[in-house]
Structure formats: C-alpha cells, structure tokens
C-alpha cells in the first residue's frame, strides 16, 4: 500500500462577473466553502495553461456575456491506496461528494 498525490481539474461556472480576477477569486472561494469541513485538506488553485502561440502561462478562465468558466486545480493526498487507479477513484469520490454537479478530471497521480 502506497501514498499518492492526486491532481484533479474542475470546471466552475460563475454568473454575473466582469473580470477574470473576480471570476477566479469567486470560483476558489465557492469551491473552498463546499469543501469545508468535509474535505478541507484539498488544496485549491487556479488552473494554468500554456499559450500555443507565445508560450506564456495563462489562467484557465474565460468570460463570455458576463458568465465565466474557470478551470480549478485541486490537489489531495491519498494514503494507503492499493494502486494509482485506486487512489484516483478515492480522490474523485471524496471531492465529488463535496462538489456535486462539478465535472472532475484526474490530471496526475504521483507516488509520494
């Protein structure tokens, strides 16, 4: 049995927002409220991606018509899992219970 660090991506929709900074802040705040107290050990950050043209980091956020879609990165440690797949299922289950109706995707499973 091993310990793993699971990195997941969540898509968060924010309504009535005008700037990317506000959208990212609201998404992190709302996710934190939902994860506390049942899964307060999950780390929440704004997702980042690389621009294919200029190769600089960009926030995973988009605003159209005052509605934002924000990509959040969630990290969670899973202890004493049998395999990487088992650890990923545990993490998705724990976070998924707190963040109902929020799509989750496992990005990385790292053995610690």
C-alpha positions as CSV (number, residue, x, y, z in Angstrom):
1,X,0.0,0.0,0.0
2,X,1.3,3.4,-1.0
3,X,0.6,7.1,-0.6
4,X,-0.3,9.3,-3.6
5,X,-0.7,12.9,-4.5
6,X,-3.7,13.3,-6.9
7,X,-4.1,16.4,-9.1
8,X,-7.6,17.0,-10.5
9,X,-9.1,19.6,-12.7
10,X,-12.6,21.1,-12.0
11,X,-14.7,23.3,-14.3
12,X,-16.5,26.0,-12.4
13,X,-19.2,28.3,-13.8
14,X,-19.6,31.9,-12.4
15,X,-22.5,34.1,-13.4
16,X,-22.6,38.0,-13.4
17,X,-18.9,38.6,-13.3
18,X,-16.9,41.2,-15.3
19,X,-13.2,40.5,-14.8
20,X,-11.1,37.3,-14.9
21,X,-9.5,38.1,-11.5
22,X,-13.0,38.3,-9.9
23,X,-14.1,35.1,-11.6
24,X,-11.0,33.2,-10.4
25,X,-11.4,34.6,-6.8
26,X,-15.1,33.7,-6.7
27,X,-14.5,30.2,-8.0
28,X,-11.8,29.5,-5.5
29,X,-13.9,30.9,-2.7
30,X,-17.0,28.9,-3.6
31,X,-15.0,25.7,-4.0
32,X,-13.4,26.2,-0.6
33,X,-16.8,26.8,1.0
34,X,-18.2,23.5,-0.5
35,X,-15.1,21.5,0.5
36,X,-15.0,22.8,4.1
37,X,-15.3,21.0,6.5
38,X,-15.7,17.5,4.9
39,X,-12.7,17.8,2.6
40,X,-10.8,20.9,3.9
41,X,-7.5,19.1,3.2
42,X,-7.9,19.6,-0.6
43,X,-5.6,22.3,-2.0
44,X,-7.4,24.7,-4.5
45,X,-5.6,26.8,-7.1
46,X,-6.4,28.5,-10.3
47,X,-5.6,26.3,-13.3
48,X,-2.9,27.4,-15.7
49,X,-2.2,26.5,-19.3
50,X,0.5,27.4,-21.9
51,X,-0.4,29.6,-24.8
52,X,0.4,27.7,-28.1
53,X,1.5,30.9,-29.8
54,X,3.5,32.9,-27.3
55,X,4.3,30.0,-24.9
56,X,3.4,32.1,-21.8
57,X,1.3,30.8,-18.9
58,X,-2.4,31.9,-19.0
59,X,-5.1,31.4,-16.4
60,X,-7.7,28.8,-17.4
61,X,-10.6,31.2,-17.3
62,X,-12.9,32.7,-20.0
63,X,-15.7,35.3,-19.8
64,X,-18.5,35.5,-22.3
65,X,-21.6,37.5,-21.7
66,X,-20.7,38.1,-18.0
67,X,-20.6,34.3,-17.5
68,X,-17.2,32.8,-16.6
69,X,-15.8,29.3,-16.9
70,X,-12.9,28.8,-14.6
71,X,-10.6,25.8,-14.5
72,X,-9.5,25.0,-11.0
73,X,-6.7,22.6,-10.0
74,X,-7.4,20.5,-6.9
75,X,-4.7,18.5,-5.1
76,X,-5.3,15.8,-2.5
77,X,-3.1,13.3,-0.8
78,X,-4.4,9.7,-0.6
79,X,-2.9,7.4,2.0
80,X,-2.6,3.6,1.8
81,X,-4.1,3.1,-1.6
82,X,-3.5,-0.2,-3.4
83,X,-2.8,1.2,-6.9
84,X,-2.7,4.5,-8.8
85,X,-6.2,3.9,-10.1
86,X,-7.5,3.1,-6.7
87,X,-6.0,6.4,-5.3
88,X,-7.6,8.3,-8.2
89,X,-11.0,6.8,-7.5
90,X,-10.7,7.6,-3.8
91,X,-9.9,11.2,-4.6
92,X,-12.7,11.7,-7.1
93,X,-15.1,10.1,-4.7
94,X,-14.1,12.4,-1.7
95,X,-14.0,15.6,-3.8
96,X,-17.1,14.6,-5.9
97,X,-19.3,14.3,-2.8
98,X,-18.4,17.8,-1.7
99,X,-18.6,19.3,-5.2
100,X,-21.8,17.9,-6.6
101,X,-22.5,18.6,-10.3
102,X,-19.0,19.9,-10.9
103,X,-17.1,17.9,-13.5
104,X,-13.8,16.5,-12.3
105,X,-10.9,15.1,-14.3
106,X,-7.8,13.4,-12.9
107,X,-4.7,15.1,-14.4
108,X,-1.8,13.4,-12.5
109,X,-1.2,10.7,-9.9
110,X,2.1,10.9,-8.2
111,X,3.5,8.4,-5.7
112,X,4.9,10.1,-2.6
